[in-house]
Amino acid sequence: MTVDYVLAYEIHDTTGPVDPKSKKVAHSVEDAALFARVREIFVERLALEGFFVRTRQSKHEHGTLFFLLITAPFSLLAREAERVKLNMPLKGLMEVDDKENDTGYVDDELMPD
């Protein structure tokens, strides 16, 4: 299954100062609970719209980093394209002239720095 979008968020193990040098303060327990509920509602609504959402996590010394891997099935994309009356010619869209474009990107303007 392909991944179309990745959203990431971090949850710290403790409240209070995370880094004494930066004086960055973690959210309170109440805020953390509220954020968790908002994320839960967001994921539920994505599922209701037809998206597939998977969660992965990575632990580190200050907490856990979570990744939401979001997949949009073709039927959902096609329905949305119809809704907005997307009209786009596909012929020639992915043609790449290797002599003029040796980076492997369709358009050099899209090439990362």
matplotlib code that plots the C-alpha trace (Angstrom):
import matplotlib.pyplot as plt

x = [0.0, 1.4, 1.6, 0.3, 0.8, 2.8, 1.9, 4.2, 3.8, 5.8, 4.7, 7.2, 7.4, 7.4, 5.8, 7.8, 11.1, 12.3, 15.6, 17.0, 19.1, 16.2, 13.6, 11.1, 8.2, 6.2, 2.4, 0.5, -1.2, -4.6, -3.3, -1.8, -5.2, -7.0, -4.4, -4.8, -8.6, -8.3, -5.9, -8.3, -11.3, -9.1, -8.2, -11.8, -12.9, -10.2, -11.5, -15.1, -13.9, -12.4, -8.7, -6.6, -4.6, -1.7, 0.3, 4.0, 6.1, 9.7, 10.9, 13.8, 15.3, 12.6, 9.5, 7.9, 7.6, 4.5, 3.9, 0.4, 0.8, -2.2, -3.3, -5.9, -7.5, -7.9, -11.7, -11.5, -9.2, -11.4, -14.5, -12.8, -11.5, -15.0, -16.4, -14.0, -14.4, -10.7, -9.8, -6.2, -4.6, -2.4, -0.8, 2.9, 2.7, 5.5, 7.7, 11.3, 13.9, 17.1, 19.4, 17.9, 17.2, 19.9, 18.6, 15.8, 13.1, 10.3, 10.9, 14.2, 12.1, 10.8, 14.3, 15.1, 18.0]
y = [0.0, 3.4, 6.3, 9.6, 11.8, 11.6, 13.6, 13.5, 14.6, 14.1, 13.2, 14.0, 11.6, 14.3, 17.7, 20.8, 21.9, 19.7, 21.4, 23.6, 25.6, 26.5, 26.8, 25.1, 23.9, 20.8, 21.0, 20.3, 16.9, 18.5, 20.0, 16.6, 14.9, 17.5, 17.2, 13.4, 13.7, 16.2, 13.8, 10.9, 12.8, 13.9, 10.2, 9.1, 11.8, 10.8, 7.2, 8.3, 10.2, 7.0, 7.5, 4.6, 5.6, 3.6, 4.7, 4.1, 5.2, 5.7, 6.1, 8.4, 9.8, 12.6, 10.7, 9.2, 10.4, 9.2, 9.1, 8.9, 7.2, 8.3, 6.6, 8.0, 5.2, 5.9, 5.8, 8.7, 10.7, 10.0, 11.1, 14.3, 15.0, 14.7, 16.9, 19.8, 19.0, 18.4, 18.5, 17.7, 16.2, 13.2, 12.5, 13.6, 14.6, 12.2, 12.3, 13.1, 14.0, 12.4, 14.6, 17.9, 16.7, 14.6, 15.0, 12.4, 15.0, 15.8, 19.5, 21.0, 23.6, 20.8, 19.5, 19.9, 22.2]
z = [0.0, -1.0, 1.4, 0.1, 3.2, 6.4, 9.5, 12.5, 16.2, 19.3, 22.8, 25.6, 28.6, 31.2, 31.7, 32.6, 31.0, 28.2, 27.7, 30.4, 27.9, 25.7, 28.5, 26.2, 28.4, 27.5, 27.6, 30.7, 31.3, 30.5, 27.3, 26.3, 26.9, 24.8, 21.9, 22.0, 21.7, 18.8, 17.0, 17.6, 16.1, 13.2, 12.4, 12.8, 10.3, 7.8, 8.0, 7.5, 4.3, 3.0, 3.8, 5.3, 8.3, 9.9, 12.9, 13.4, 16.4, 17.3, 20.9, 21.8, 25.0, 25.5, 24.4, 21.4, 17.8, 16.1, 12.3, 10.7, 7.3, 5.2, 2.0, -0.4, -2.4, -6.1, -5.8, -3.3, -5.6, -8.6, -6.7, -5.5, -9.0, -10.4, -7.6, -8.5, -12.2, -12.6, -16.3, -17.0, -20.0, -19.1, -22.4, -22.3, -18.7, -17.6, -20.6, -19.7, -22.3, -20.8, -22.9, -21.6, -18.0, -16.5, -12.9, -13.3, -12.3, -14.7, -14.2, -12.9, -10.9, -8.8, -7.9, -4.2, -3.2]

ax = plt.figure().add_subplot(projection="3d")
ax.plot(x, y, z, "-o")
ax.set_aspect("equal")
plt.show()
